[in-house]
Structures are given as C-alpha cells and as structure tokens.
Amino acid sequence: MAEAGLDPQTQLHDCRHAVATMLLEQGVHPAVASPVLGHSSVAFTIDTYQHVVDLMTEQAASSLANASQPVFQTQNSPTQTVR
C-alpha cells in the first residue's frame, strides 16, 4: 500500500470498497460490478452499496425530470386558435 502512496493504515478491503463505490457511481450496473468484485449475488452488491444505489436513484430521477421538461413545456404551451 505504501508503494501506491496510500496511508499505511489503508487495508486492501478499503481499496476494494473504493473500487466498488467508484464503479457504481460511474453507472456500472450492479449486475456487472458484482462478479468483478467476486460477490456471490447482485443482491449482495446492492445491499452492501445501498448508499450508492440511493444516489443512482436520485440521479435517475433528476435525469428523467430534465429529459421530460421539454416534452411537458411543448404540450402545455398555448395553442393558436384555428378560424
């Protein structure tokens, strides 16, 4: 760990946890990250990294709101009356 410039107190598990968190934060699906991390199931990955999954859920909701905004603005804009 010292050769990598890490604090001597850093354990291999800390690095593994950091990698798992980064993968999920970058949008790697838990079903892909799970075998990379050697987890026995996707459910274990999701349960262990629920804090990251919660963040991903918030980001997905925000993305959906941003994507749907132009659609709703177009639908709710005043229409011209045809004579």
DRENTORKOL-3810 file (N, C-alpha, C; in nm, 4 decimals):
REM DRENTORKOL-3810
@n.u->0.0818; n.v->-0.1181; n.w->0.0000; ca.u->0.0000; ca.v->0.0000; ca.w->0.0000; c.u->0.0872; c.v->0.1258; c.w->0.0000
@n.u->0.1966; n.v->0.1204; n.w->0.0724; ca.u->0.2850; ca.v->0.2372; ca.w->0.0797; c.u->0.3436; c.v->0.2697; c.w->-0.0571
@n.u->0.3733; n.v->0.1653; n.w->-0.1363; ca.u->0.4278; ca.v->0.1874; ca.w->-0.2703; c.u->0.3287; c.v->0.2614; c.w->-0.3599
@n.u->0.2001; n.v->0.2459; n.w->-0.3319; ca.u->0.0963; ca.v->0.3123; ca.w->-0.4103; c.u->0.0695; c.v->0.4532; c.w->-0.3594
@n.u->0.1424; n.v->0.4928; n.w->-0.2547; ca.u->0.1246; ca.v->0.6260; ca.w->-0.1995; c.u->0.0061; c.v->0.6377; c.w->-0.1054
@n.u->-0.0432; n.v->0.5243; n.w->-0.0586; ca.u->-0.1571; ca.v->0.5242; ca.w->0.0325; c.u->-0.1104; c.v->0.5294; c.w->0.1779
@n.u->-0.2000; n.v->0.5748; n.w->0.2615; ca.u->-0.1745; ca.v->0.5755; ca.w->0.4054; c.u->-0.1403; c.v->0.4338; c.w->0.4492
@n.u->-0.0397; n.v->0.4165; n.w->0.5328; ca.u->-0.0024; ca.v->0.2818; ca.w->0.5777; c.u->-0.1164; c.v->0.2079; c.w->0.6493
@n.u->-0.2121; n.v->0.2813; n.w->0.7009; ca.u->-0.3258; ca.v->0.2194; ca.w->0.7694; c.u->-0.4304; c.v->0.1646; c.w->0.6710
@n.u->-0.4172; n.v->0.1990; n.w->0.5426; ca.u->-0.5126; ca.v->0.1544; ca.w->0.4412; c.u->-0.5015; c.v->0.0039; c.w->0.4235
@n.u->-0.6155; n.v->-0.0619; n.w->0.4249; ca.u->-0.6185; ca.v->-0.2061; ca.w->0.4061; c.u->-0.6697; c.v->-0.2381; c.w->0.2651
@n.u->-0.6403; n.v->-0.3569; n.w->0.2196; ca.u->-0.6838; ca.v->-0.3987; ca.w->0.0868; c.u->-0.8364; c.v->-0.3890; c.w->0.0735
@n.u->-0.9078; n.v->-0.4225; n.w->0.1801; ca.u->-1.0543; ca.v->-0.4142; ca.w->0.1779; c.u->-1.1005; c.v->-0.2710; c.w->0.1531
@n.u->-1.0287; n.v->-0.1728; n.w->0.2078; ca.u->-1.0631; ca.v->-0.0320; ca.w->0.1847; c.u->-1.0541; c.v->0.0015; c.w->0.0363
@n.u->-0.9505; n.v->-0.0489; n.w->-0.0283; ca.u->-0.9327; ca.v->-0.0240; ca.w->-0.1717; c.u->-1.0430; c.v->-0.0923; c.w->-0.2520
@n.u->-1.0767; n.v->-0.2130; n.w->-0.2135; ca.u->-1.1825; ca.v->-0.2882; ca.w->-0.2814; c.u->-1.3155; c.v->-0.2146; c.w->-0.2690
@n.u->-1.3446; n.v->-0.1642; n.w->-0.1501; ca.u->-1.4680; ca.v->-0.0887; ca.w->-0.1271; c.u->-1.4689; c.v->0.0387; c.w->-0.2122
@n.u->-1.3549; n.v->0.1046; n.w->-0.2202; ca.u->-1.3450; ca.v->0.2267; ca.w->-0.3016; c.u->-1.3699; c.v->0.1958; c.w->-0.4492
@n.u->-1.3141; n.v->0.0864; n.w->-0.4986; ca.u->-1.3341; ca.v->0.0479; ca.w->-0.6386; c.u->-1.4815; c.v->0.0162; c.w->-0.6640
@n.u->-1.5433; n.v->-0.0571; n.w->-0.5744; ca.u->-1.6845; ca.v->-0.0906; ca.w->-0.5902; c.u->-1.7700; c.v->0.0357; c.w->-0.5935
@n.u->-1.7425; n.v->0.1267; n.w->-0.5036; ca.u->-1.8175; ca.v->0.2525; ca.w->-0.4980; c.u->-1.7982; c.v->0.3317; c.w->-0.6264
@n.u->-1.6748; n.v->0.3403; n.w->-0.6747; ca.u->-1.6482; ca.v->0.4150; ca.w->-0.7974; c.u->-1.7171; c.v->0.3522; c.w->-0.9185
@n.u->-1.7144; n.v->0.2198; n.w->-0.9276; ca.u->-1.7817; ca.v->0.1530; ca.w->-1.0397; c.u->-1.9299; c.v->0.1893; c.w->-1.0427
@n.u->-1.9938; n.v->0.1783; n.w->-0.9277; ca.u->-2.1369; ca.v->0.2059; ca.w->-0.9213; c.u->-2.1668; c.v->0.3539; c.w->-0.9445
@n.u->-2.0835; n.v->0.4411; n.w->-0.8893; ca.u->-2.1038; ca.v->0.5849; ca.w->-0.9099; c.u->-2.0877; c.v->0.6245; c.w->-1.0568
@n.u->-2.0080; n.v->0.5483; n.w->-1.1300; ca.u->-1.9870; ca.v->0.5772; ca.w->-1.2717; c.u->-2.0947; c.v->0.5145; c.w->-1.3593
@n.u->-2.1934; n.v->0.4532; n.w->-1.2957; ca.u->-2.3060; ca.v->0.3989; ca.w->-1.3703; c.u->-2.2913; c.v->0.2540; c.w->-1.4131
@n.u->-2.1892; n.v->0.1864; n.w->-1.3651; ca.u->-2.1757; ca.v->0.0441; ca.w->-1.3969; c.u->-2.2888; c.v->-0.0286; c.w->-1.3241
@n.u->-2.3653; n.v->-0.1054; n.w->-1.3987; ca.u->-2.4799; ca.v->-0.1754; ca.w->-1.3413; c.u->-2.4317; c.v->-0.2747; c.w->-1.2346
@n.u->-2.5045; n.v->-0.2859; n.w->-1.1227; ca.u->-2.4649; ca.v->-0.3805; ca.w->-1.0182; c.u->-2.4476; c.v->-0.5242; c.w->-1.0676
@n.u->-2.5234; n.v->-0.5641; n.w->-1.1701; ca.u->-2.5091; ca.v->-0.6996; ca.w->-1.2246; c.u->-2.3743; c.v->-0.7187; c.w->-1.2930
@n.u->-2.3146; n.v->-0.6106; n.w->-1.3391; ca.u->-2.1808; ca.v->-0.6169; ca.w->-1.3999; c.u->-2.0738; c.v->-0.6055; c.w->-1.2918
@n.u->-2.0954; n.v->-0.5160; n.w->-1.1969; ca.u->-1.9965; ca.v->-0.4947; ca.w->-1.0907; c.u->-1.9861; c.v->-0.6145; c.w->-0.9974
@n.u->-2.0965; n.v->-0.6815; n.w->-0.9719; ca.u->-2.0999; ca.v->-0.7912; ca.w->-0.8757; c.u->-1.9967; c.v->-0.9009; c.w->-0.9029
@n.u->-1.9931; n.v->-0.9585; n.w->-1.0239; ca.u->-1.8913; ca.v->-1.0620; ca.w->-1.0476; c.u->-1.7487; c.v->-1.0063; c.w->-1.0505
@n.u->-1.7331; n.v->-0.8823; n.w->-1.0933; ca.u->-1.5996; ca.v->-0.8205; ca.w->-1.0923; c.u->-1.5470; c.v->-0.8152; c.w->-0.9493
@n.u->-1.6375; n.v->-0.7869; n.w->-0.8564; ca.u->-1.5999; ca.v->-0.7765; ca.w->-0.7148; c.u->-1.5947; c.v->-0.9125; c.w->-0.6454
@n.u->-1.6399; n.v->-1.0166; n.w->-0.7151; ca.u->-1.6387; ca.v->-1.1503; ca.w->-0.6565; c.u->-1.7540; c.v->-1.1753; c.w->-0.5612
@n.u->-1.8594; n.v->-1.0953; n.w->-0.5723; ca.u->-1.9752; ca.v->-1.1153; ca.w->-0.4856; c.u->-2.0551; c.v->-1.2361; c.w->-0.5311
@n.u->-2.1222; n.v->-1.2993; n.w->-0.4368; ca.u->-2.1986; ca.v->-1.4199; ca.w->-0.4664; c.u->-2.3296; c.v->-1.3909; c.w->-0.5380
@n.u->-2.3783; n.v->-1.2656; n.w->-0.5256; ca.u->-2.5032; ca.v->-1.2305; ca.w->-0.5920; c.u->-2.5113; c.v->-1.0796; c.w->-0.6123
@n.u->-2.5947; n.v->-1.0404; n.w->-0.7063; ca.u->-2.6190; ca.v->-0.8987; ca.w->-0.7306; c.u->-2.6879; c.v->-0.8383; c.w->-0.6089
@n.u->-2.7748; n.v->-0.9157; n.w->-0.5453; ca.u->-2.8452; ca.v->-0.8678; ca.w->-0.4258; c.u->-2.7454; c.v->-0.8292; c.w->-0.3166
@n.u->-2.6389; n.v->-0.9073; n.w->-0.3017; ca.u->-2.5378; ca.v->-0.8742; ca.w->-0.2010; c.u->-2.4710; c.v->-0.7411; c.w->-0.2345
@n.u->-2.4391; n.v->-0.7214; n.w->-0.3610; ca.u->-2.3764; ca.v->-0.5957; ca.w->-0.4042; c.u->-2.4678; c.v->-0.4777; c.w->-0.3751
@n.u->-2.5945; n.v->-0.4913; n.w->-0.4118; ca.u->-2.6899; ca.v->-0.3829; ca.w->-0.3899; c.u->-2.7079; c.v->-0.3561; c.w->-0.2412
@n.u->-2.7193; n.v->-0.4614; n.w->-0.1617; ca.u->-2.7356; ca.v->-0.4437; ca.w->-0.0167; c.u->-2.6134; c.v->-0.3766; c.w->0.0452
@n.u->-2.4950; n.v->-0.4173; n.w->0.0025; ca.u->-2.3711; ca.v->-0.3639; ca.w->0.0595; c.u->-2.3484; c.v->-0.2192; c.w->0.0196
@n.u->-2.3871; n.v->-0.1844; n.w->-0.1014; ca.u->-2.3611; ca.v->-0.0497; ca.w->-0.1530; c.u->-2.4910; c.v->0.0281; c.w->-0.1720
@n.u->-2.5853; n.v->0.0080; n.w->-0.0809; ca.u->-2.7154; ca.v->0.0738; ca.w->-0.0896; c.u->-2.7012; c.v->0.2258; c.w->-0.0956
@n.u->-2.6022; n.v->0.2800; n.w->-0.0265; ca.u->-2.5824; ca.v->0.4259; ca.w->-0.0275; c.u->-2.5534; c.v->0.4759; c.w->-0.1690
@n.u->-2.4836; n.v->0.3973; n.w->-0.2473; ca.u->-2.4532; ca.v->0.4359; ca.w->-0.3851; c.u->-2.5771; c.v->0.4158; c.w->-0.4723
@n.u->-2.6509; n.v->0.3085; n.w->-0.4478; ca.u->-2.7731; ca.v->0.2824; ca.w->-0.5234; c.u->-2.8731; c.v->0.3954; c.w->-0.5000
@n.u->-2.8821; n.v->0.4447; n.w->-0.3761; ca.u->-2.9711; ca.v->0.5571; ca.w->-0.3463; c.u->-2.9311; c.v->0.6803; c.w->-0.4274
@n.u->-2.8016; n.v->0.7063; n.w->-0.4367; ca.u->-2.7521; ca.v->0.8187; ca.w->-0.5157; c.u->-2.7872; c.v->0.7996; c.w->-0.6632
@n.u->-2.7721; n.v->0.6773; n.w->-0.7135; ca.u->-2.8048; ca.v->0.6480; ca.w->-0.8529; c.u->-2.9537; c.v->0.6703; c.w->-0.8787
@n.u->-3.0375; n.v->0.6368; n.w->-0.7813; ca.u->-3.1818; ca.v->0.6571; ca.w->-0.7947; c.u->-3.2133; c.v->0.8056; c.w->-0.8044
@n.u->-3.1486; n.v->0.8857; n.w->-0.7206; ca.u->-3.1683; ca.v->1.0307; ca.w->-0.7255; c.u->-3.1236; c.v->1.0869; c.w->-0.8601
@n.u->-3.0094; n.v->1.0389; n.w->-0.9102; ca.u->-2.9586; ca.v->1.0861; ca.w->-1.0391; c.u->-3.0531; c.v->1.0464; c.w->-1.1524
@n.u->-3.1098; n.v->0.9264; n.w->-1.1454; ca.u->-3.2034; ca.v->0.8809; ca.w->-1.2486; c.u->-3.3297; c.v->0.9668; c.w->-1.2471
@n.u->-3.3789; n.v->0.9990; n.w->-1.1294; ca.u->-3.4980; ca.v->1.0838; ca.w->-1.1189; c.u->-3.4708; c.v->1.2221; c.w->-1.1754
@n.u->-3.3544; n.v->1.2755; n.w->-1.1455; ca.u->-3.3162; ca.v->1.4070; ca.w->-1.1965; c.u->-3.3024; c.v->1.4043; c.w->-1.3487
@n.u->-3.2422; n.v->1.2988; n.w->-1.4012; ca.u->-3.2274; ca.v->1.2851; ca.w->-1.5467; c.u->-3.3631; c.v->1.2767; c.w->-1.6144
@n.u->-3.4540; n.v->1.2026; n.w->-1.5544; ca.u->-3.5879; ca.v->1.1902; ca.w->-1.6104; c.u->-3.6604; c.v->1.3245; c.w->-1.6080
@n.u->-3.6467; n.v->1.3970; n.w->-1.4993; ca.u->-3.7106; ca.v->1.5285; ca.w->-1.4900; c.u->-3.6548; c.v->1.6227; c.w->-1.5964
@n.u->-3.5241; n.v->1.6215; n.w->-1.6150; ca.u->-3.4618; ca.v->1.7076; ca.w->-1.7164; c.u->-3.5027; c.v->1.6667; c.w->-1.8575
@n.u->-3.5109; n.v->1.5386; n.w->-1.8825; ca.u->-3.5459; ca.v->1.4903; ca.w->-2.0158; c.u->-3.6925; c.v->1.5169; c.w->-2.0489
@n.u->-3.7782; n.v->1.5118; n.w->-1.9503; ca.u->-3.9206; ca.v->1.5294; ca.w->-1.9761; c.u->-3.9637; c.v->1.6755; c.w->-1.9773
@n.u->-3.8802; n.v->1.7628; n.w->-1.9284; ca.u->-3.9155; ca.v->1.9043; ca.w->-1.9222; c.u->-3.9533; c.v->1.9623; c.w->-2.0584
@n.u->-3.8740; n.v->1.9424; n.w->-2.1637; ca.u->-3.9123; ca.v->1.9970; ca.w->-2.2941; c.u->-4.0444; c.v->1.9388; c.w->-2.3458
@n.u->-4.0710; n.v->1.8136; n.w->-2.3161; ca.u->-4.1937; ca.v->1.7494; ca.w->-2.3620; c.u->-4.3136; c.v->1.8165; c.w->-2.2984
@n.u->-4.3074; n.v->1.8378; n.w->-2.1672; ca.u->-4.4202; ca.v->1.8980; ca.w->-2.0970; c.u->-4.4367; c.v->2.0451; c.w->-2.1318
@n.u->-4.3272; n.v->2.1140; n.w->-2.1562; ca.u->-4.3365; ca.v->2.2543; ca.w->-2.1954; c.u->-4.4054; c.v->2.2660; c.w->-2.3316
@n.u->-4.3760; n.v->2.1757; n.w->-2.4236; ca.u->-4.4365; ca.v->2.1780; ca.w->-2.5566; c.u->-4.5853; c.v->2.1475; c.w->-2.5478
@n.u->-4.6202; n.v->2.0479; n.w->-2.4672; ca.u->-4.7598; ca.v->2.0092; ca.w->-2.4547; c.u->-4.8443; c.v->2.1153; c.w->-2.3835
@n.u->-4.7866; n.v->2.1897; n.w->-2.2958; ca.u->-4.8609; ca.v->2.2876; ca.w->-2.2177; c.u->-4.8532; c.v->2.4292; c.w->-2.2739
@n.u->-4.7875; n.v->2.4455; n.w->-2.3876; ca.u->-4.7765; ca.v->2.5799; ca.w->-2.4437; c.u->-4.9091; c.v->2.6202; c.w->-2.5055
@n.u->-4.9392; n.v->2.7484; n.w->-2.5045; ca.u->-5.0668; ca.v->2.7929; ca.w->-2.5622; c.u->-5.0730; c.v->2.7585; c.w->-2.7110
@n.u->-5.1874; n.v->2.7147; n.w->-2.7531; ca.u->-5.2049; ca.v->2.6819; ca.w->-2.8947; c.u->-5.2816; c.v->2.7936; c.w->-2.9627
@n.u->-5.2600; n.v->2.8052; n.w->-3.0890; ca.u->-5.3303; ca.v->2.9081; ca.w->-3.1653; c.u->-5.4689; c.v->2.8554; c.w->-3.2047
@n.u->-5.5639; n.v->2.9416; n.w->-3.2016; ca.u->-5.6990; ca.v->2.9039; ca.w->-3.2417; c.u->-5.7081; c.v->2.9099; c.w->-3.3934
@n.u->-5.7565; n.v->2.8047; n.w->-3.4501; ca.u->-5.7722; ca.v->2.7986; ca.w->-3.5951; c.u->-5.9128; c.v->2.8504; c.w->-3.6287
@n.u->-5.9228; n.v->2.9443; n.w->-3.7232; ca.u->-6.0541; ca.v->3.0002; ca.w->-3.7616; c.u->-6.1008; c.v->2.9434; c.w->-3.8900
END
